[in-house]
Amino acid sequence: MATATARRGTLANPGIPGARGRRMLNKVPEITLYFWIIKVLCTTVGETASDYLATNLNLGLTNTTFGTGSLLLIVLFFQFRSWKYVPGIYWLGVVLISVVGTQITDNLTDNFGVSLVTTTIVFSVALAAVFGAWYWSERTLSIHTIYTTRREAFYWLAVLFTFALGTAAGDLAADRLSLGYSVSALLFAGTIAAVAVAHSRFRLNAVAAFWIAYVLTRPLGASLGDYLSQARVDGGLGLGTTVTSAIFLTAILGTVVYLSITRKDATEAAAARAAELTAQVLVVAHRTAATPALLQAVRERAERGPARFHLLVPNPADHAELTEAERHKKHTEGEHVLALALPLMDRAAEGEADGSVSIRHDPMDAIEDTLHGGNFDEVILSTLPRSVSRWLHIDLPRRVGHLGVPVTIVVAEERAAA
């Protein structure tokens, strides 16, 4: 394919402005049913294991907090040193952080007399501050791009505060409403279901929906743990913290071993599966590459289904007879178009678009070269208003349509006459 690919800078991790350090894959699993199953299991263990260590083994809250906190730091050391998501390390970290998050809240309320109302407010503010700093630094809160150390640090800090907040808010709801363990579990499960419906049916932001559900799984897991472990006279099933913790740890271990073998929740495996279903869209534009009309067309196409976009800028030269210096100058003009348009197209497509500047000045030649060298499923052709468009004058849309791929024509809006 006779094109020169435009680059937006040499970064350690492509698509992350300012990223530095060794290249890593996403350090967080894909959000599948397995993720939520293990998450609830971990939160349940966080409740029962904390009670078992502090009460059954007579370690007390303080010693238990220091012990599990030390283990958590060791596991996080290996988690941060890993260059990709490793199920065993990641989920052991989640189990330990669930215990530590629970104990932070319990220490504040039981040992220091801080009210649950206060701890709920404090941890809500702390979590909001982490999200604010994370977004200010990275311009995203997505967990699908945790492949820098800084993003991973924000992620684990947010996870810690979600467990602490979930413990405080869950205990507060249980104390104020006196619903009992089983009813509380159903209440929190119903609330999580409502969040899922709000996301799928009413377009609640995916990032917001994820973190709301993440917080709510903590009191859901705690209610399940208490229901299974507490005595029958107190409304539980009377299994005890030892048996309950053993059951859930065994379930976590089995699921993690399965995921370690199958890699079903690894980002790279999910990306490979998604690539098979993702349409490759060639976007052809020059002076209209950053116009609202084209960006809206890209946004609407992305909403219809998975798609990856490649922006092709035909060489801006008016003819082929150019000196080497003129050719270089025109190619640089095309790269400037890409530099302006690609960040806007990234946002419209909700993913990273790429682009190239063709060495062909004739747009039809540039399109044919690119289609021949790539595996594109459709074309979006963007042009100037009809009154000034050379591409429409040479009937480019009809000619491209004869190449055998669907073509969408986007014409820039013309200024209304005064």
C-alpha positions in Angstrom: 0.0 0.0 0.0 1.6 3.3 -1.1 1.0 5.3 2.0 3.0 6.8 4.7 1.6 6.2 8.1 1.2 9.2 10.4 2.6 9.0 13.9 1.5 11.0 16.9 4.7 10.7 18.8 6.8 7.7 20.0 5.2 6.6 23.3 5.9 3.7 25.6 2.2 2.8 25.3 0.5 4.0 22.1 -2.6 6.1 22.7 -1.6 7.3 26.1 -0.3 10.8 25.9 2.7 11.2 28.1 3.0 7.6 29.0 6.5 6.4 29.9 8.2 3.2 31.1 8.1 -0.4 29.9 5.3 -1.6 27.7 2.5 -3.5 29.6 -0.7 -5.2 28.6 -3.9 -4.3 30.4 -3.4 -5.3 34.1 -7.1 -5.8 34.8 -9.4 -8.7 33.6 -12.1 -8.2 31.1 -15.5 -7.4 32.7 -17.3 -10.7 32.2 -19.6 -12.8 34.3 -16.5 -14.5 35.8 -15.3 -11.1 37.0 -18.5 -10.3 39.0 -18.8 -13.9 40.4 -15.2 -13.7 41.8 -15.7 -10.1 43.0 -18.8 -11.1 45.1 -16.9 -14.2 46.4 -14.0 -12.0 47.4 -16.2 -9.5 49.2 -17.8 -12.3 51.1 -14.4 -13.6 52.1 -13.4 -10.1 53.1 -16.2 -10.1 55.7 -16.0 -13.7 57.0 -12.1 -13.9 56.9 -11.9 -10.6 58.8 -14.2 -12.0 61.5 -12.4 -15.3 61.6 -8.9 -13.8 62.0 -10.0 -11.1 64.5 -12.4 -13.2 66.6 -11.8 -17.0 66.1 -8.0 -16.7 66.2 -8.1 -13.9 68.8 -5.8 -11.7 66.8 -7.9 -8.6 67.3 -8.7 -6.0 64.7 -5.4 -4.1 65.0 -3.1 -7.1 64.6 -5.3 -8.5 61.8 -5.2 -5.2 60.0 -1.4 -5.0 60.2 -1.0 -8.7 59.2 -3.2 -8.6 56.2 -2.0 -5.2 55.2 1.6 -6.5 55.1 0.5 -9.4 52.9 -1.4 -7.0 50.6 1.7 -4.9 50.1 3.7 -8.0 49.2 1.1 -9.1 46.7 0.8 -5.6 45.2 4.6 -5.6 44.8 4.4 -8.6 42.5 1.2 -7.2 40.8 3.0 -4.0 39.9 6.1 -5.8 38.7 4.0 -8.0 36.3 3.7 -6.7 32.8 0.2 -8.3 32.2 -2.9 -9.5 34.0 -2.1 -12.7 36.0 -5.3 -14.1 37.5 -3.7 -15.7 40.6 -1.8 -12.5 41.6 -4.6 -10.1 40.7 -7.4 -12.0 42.6 -5.2 -12.7 45.6 -4.7 -8.9 45.8 -8.5 -8.4 45.6 -9.1 -10.9 48.4 -6.6 -9.2 50.6 -7.7 -5.7 49.8 -11.3 -6.7 50.6 -10.1 -7.8 54.1 -8.0 -4.7 54.6 -10.8 -2.4 53.4 -13.3 -4.1 55.8 -10.8 -3.8 58.7 -10.1 -0.1 58.1 -13.8 0.7 58.5 -14.2 -1.7 61.5 -11.2 -0.1 63.2 -12.5 3.3 62.9 -16.0 2.4 64.2 -15.1 -0.2 66.9 -11.7 1.1 68.2 -12.0 4.8 67.6 -15.7 5.3 68.0 -16.2 7.0 64.6 -19.8 6.8 63.5 -20.9 4.9 60.4 -22.4 8.1 59.0 -19.0 9.9 59.3 -17.0 7.0 57.8 -19.5 6.7 54.9 -19.1 10.4 54.1 -15.3 10.4 54.6 -14.8 7.4 52.3 -17.3 8.8 49.7 -15.2 12.0 49.6 -11.9 10.0 49.5 -13.2 7.9 46.6 -14.4 11.0 44.7 -11.0 12.6 45.3 -9.2 9.5 43.8 -11.5 9.5 40.8 -11.0 13.3 40.4 -7.2 13.0 40.5 -7.2 9.9 38.2 -9.3 11.7 35.6 -7.4 14.9 35.9 -4.1 13.0 35.3 -5.3 10.5 32.7 -8.5 11.9 31.2 -10.2 8.6 31.7 -11.5 6.3 34.4 -11.7 3.3 32.2 -10.4 0.0 33.5 -9.8 -1.3 30.0 -6.6 0.7 29.7 -4.7 -0.1 32.9 -1.3 -0.4 31.3 0.8 2.2 33.0 2.0 2.1 36.6 0.3 5.4 37.4 -3.1 4.2 36.2 -2.6 1.0 38.1 -1.8 2.9 41.3 -5.0 5.0 40.9 -7.0 1.8 40.2 -5.9 -0.1 43.3 -6.4 3.0 45.5 -9.9 3.3 44.2 -10.5 -0.4 44.8 -9.4 0.0 48.4 -11.8 2.9 49.1 -14.7 1.1 47.4 -14.3 -1.7 49.9 -14.0 0.7 52.8 -17.0 2.7 51.6 -19.0 -0.5 50.8 -18.4 -1.7 54.3 -19.4 1.6 56.0 -22.5 2.1 53.8 -23.6 -1.5 54.1 -23.3 -1.5 57.9 -25.0 1.8 58.1 -28.0 0.5 56.0 -28.1 -2.7 58.1 -28.1 -0.7 61.4 -30.6 1.9 60.3 -33.0 -0.3 58.4 -32.6 -3.5 60.5 -33.5 -5.6 57.5 -31.7 -8.8 58.3 -29.0 -10.6 56.3 -31.1 -12.2 53.6 -33.3 -9.2 52.9 -30.2 -7.0 52.8 -28.6 -9.3 50.3 -31.7 -9.1 48.1 -31.8 -5.3 48.4 -28.3 -4.8 47.3 -28.6 -7.4 44.5 -31.7 -5.6 43.3 -29.9 -2.3 43.3 -27.0 -3.8 41.2 -29.6 -5.1 38.8 -31.1 -1.7 38.5 -27.7 -0.2 37.7 -27.3 -2.9 35.0 -30.7 -2.0 33.5 -29.9 1.8 33.6 -26.7 1.1 31.7 -28.1 -1.3 29.1 -31.5 0.4 28.5 -31.1 4.0 29.5 -27.4 4.6 28.6 -26.0 5.1 32.0 -22.3 5.8 31.4 -20.4 2.5 31.4 -17.6 3.7 33.7 -20.1 5.1 36.2 -22.2 2.0 36.1 -19.1 -0.2 36.7 -17.9 1.7 39.7 -21.4 2.0 41.3 -21.8 -1.8 40.9 -18.3 -2.3 42.2 -19.1 -0.4 45.4 -22.5 -2.2 45.9 -20.9 -5.7 45.6 -19.2 -5.1 48.9 -22.3 -4.9 51.0 -23.9 -7.6 48.9 -21.0 -10.0 49.7 -21.0 -9.0 53.3 -24.7 -9.7 53.6 -24.2 -13.1 52.0 -21.3 -13.8 54.3 -23.2 -12.9 57.4 -26.2 -14.8 56.3 -24.2 -18.0 55.8 -21.9 -17.6 58.8 -24.0 -16.1 61.6 -26.0 -18.2 64.1 -29.6 -19.2 63.3 -30.9 -17.3 66.3 -29.4 -14.1 64.6 -31.0 -14.8 61.3 -28.1 -16.7 59.6 -27.6 -20.3 58.6 -25.1 -21.0 61.3 -22.2 -22.3 59.1 -19.6 -20.2 61.0 -16.9 -18.0 59.6 -14.4 -21.0 59.2 -16.7 -23.1 57.0 -18.0 -20.1 55.0 -14.5 -18.7 54.4 -13.3 -22.2 53.3 -16.2 -22.7 50.9 -15.8 -19.3 49.2 -12.0 -19.5 49.1 -12.3 -22.9 47.4 -14.7 -21.4 44.9 -12.4 -18.5 44.2 -9.4 -20.8 43.8 -11.3 -23.1 41.4 -12.5 -20.2 39.2 -9.0 -18.5 39.2 -7.4 -21.8 38.1 -10.0 -22.2 35.4 -9.3 -18.6 34.1 -5.5 -19.1 34.4 -5.8 -22.1 32.0 -8.4 -20.8 29.6 -7.5 -17.0 29.6 -11.1 -16.3 29.0 -10.9 -13.0 30.9 -7.6 -11.8 29.6 -7.7 -8.6 27.6 -5.5 -9.9 24.8 -7.8 -12.9 24.3 -10.9 -10.7 24.4 -9.3 -8.3 21.9 -8.6 -11.2 19.5 -12.2 -12.4 19.7 -13.5 -8.8 19.3 -11.3 -8.3 16.2 -13.1 -11.0 14.4 -16.4 -9.1 14.9 -15.0 -5.5 14.4 -15.7 -3.8 11.1 -12.8 -2.0 9.4 -13.9 1.4 8.2 -11.9 3.5 5.8 -12.6 7.2 6.3 -11.4 9.4 3.4 -11.1 13.1 4.0 -8.8 16.1 3.6 -10.0 19.6 4.5 -13.2 18.1 6.1 -11.3 15.7 8.4 -12.2 17.6 11.6 -15.6 18.8 10.7 -18.6 18.2 13.0 -20.5 16.4 10.1 -17.8 13.7 9.7 -17.2 13.3 13.4 -21.0 12.8 13.9 -21.0 10.2 11.1 -18.1 8.3 12.8 -19.9 8.5 16.2 -23.1 7.1 14.7 -21.2 4.3 13.0 -19.5 3.4 16.2 -22.8 3.3 18.0 -24.2 0.8 15.4 -21.6 -1.8 16.3 -17.9 -2.5 16.8 -15.7 -0.7 14.3 -12.1 0.4 13.8 -11.5 3.6 11.8 -8.6 4.4 9.5 -8.4 8.0 8.3 -6.9 8.3 4.8 -5.8 11.7 3.6 -5.0 11.8 -0.2 -1.9 13.8 -0.9 -2.9 17.5 -0.9 -0.9 18.2 -4.2 -3.0 19.3 -7.2 -0.9 17.3 -9.7 1.7 14.6 -9.8 4.6 16.6 -11.3 6.3 17.7 -8.0 9.8 18.2 -6.9 11.0 16.2 -4.0 10.8 19.3 -1.8 7.3 20.1 -2.9 6.3 16.4 -2.3 7.6 16.5 1.2 5.9 19.8 1.9 2.5 18.5 0.7 3.0 15.3 2.7 3.6 17.4 5.8 0.4 19.3 5.2 -1.4 16.0 5.1 0.2 14.9 8.4 -1.0 18.2 9.9 -4.5 17.3 8.9 -4.1 13.9 10.7 -2.6 15.5 13.8 -5.7 17.8 14.1 -8.3 15.2 13.2 -7.2 11.9 14.9 -7.7 13.0 18.5 -11.2 14.2 17.6 -11.9 11.0 15.8 -10.6 9.0 18.8 -13.3 10.6 21.0 -16.0 10.2 18.4 -15.2 6.5 17.9 -14.7 5.9 21.6 -11.4 4.1 20.7 -8.1 4.8 19.0 -8.3 5.6 15.3 -5.3 5.6 13.1 -4.4 7.3 9.8 -2.1 7.7 6.9 -1.3 10.2 4.1 -1.2 8.7 0.6 1.5 9.4 -1.8 -1.2 9.6 -4.5 -2.7 13.0 -5.2 -5.6 11.6 -7.0 -8.2 10.6 -4.4 -9.5 7.6 -6.4 -6.0 6.2 -6.8 -5.4 6.7 -3.1 -8.6 4.9 -2.1 -8.0 2.0 -4.5 -4.4 1.6 -3.2 -5.6 1.6 0.4 -8.5 -0.9 -0.2 -6.1 -3.2 -2.1 -3.6 -3.1 0.7 -6.0 -3.5 3.6 -9.1 -5.5 4.6 -11.8 -2.8 4.8 -15.5 -3.5 5.1 -16.9 0.0 4.3 -15.9 3.5 3.3 -17.0 6.9 4.7 -16.2 9.6 2.2 -16.2 13.2 3.5 -16.1 16.2 1.2 -16.6 19.9 1.1 -20.0 21.5 0.4 -21.3 20.8 -3.1 -20.6 24.3 -4.4 -16.8 24.0 -3.9 -16.2 20.2 -3.8 -13.8 18.9 -6.5 -14.5 15.4 -5.3 -18.2 15.7 -6.1 -17.4 17.5 -9.3 -15.4 14.4 -10.5 -18.2 12.1 -9.3 -15.9 10.4 -6.7 -18.7 8.9 -4.6 -20.2 7.0 -7.5 -16.7 5.8 -8.7 -15.8 4.6 -5.2 -19.2 2.8 -5.0 -18.1 0.6 -8.0 -15.3 -0.8 -5.9 -17.6 -3.2 -4.2 -17.8 -1.8 -0.6 -20.6 0.2 1.0 -20.0 3.9 0.8 -21.4 6.6 3.2 -21.1 10.2 1.8 -20.7 13.0 4.3 -21.0 16.5 2.9 -19.8 19.4 5.1 -22.5 21.9 5.9 -22.5 25.0 3.7 -22.9 28.4 5.2 -26.3 29.8 4.8 -26.6 32.8 2.5 -26.9 36.2 4.3 
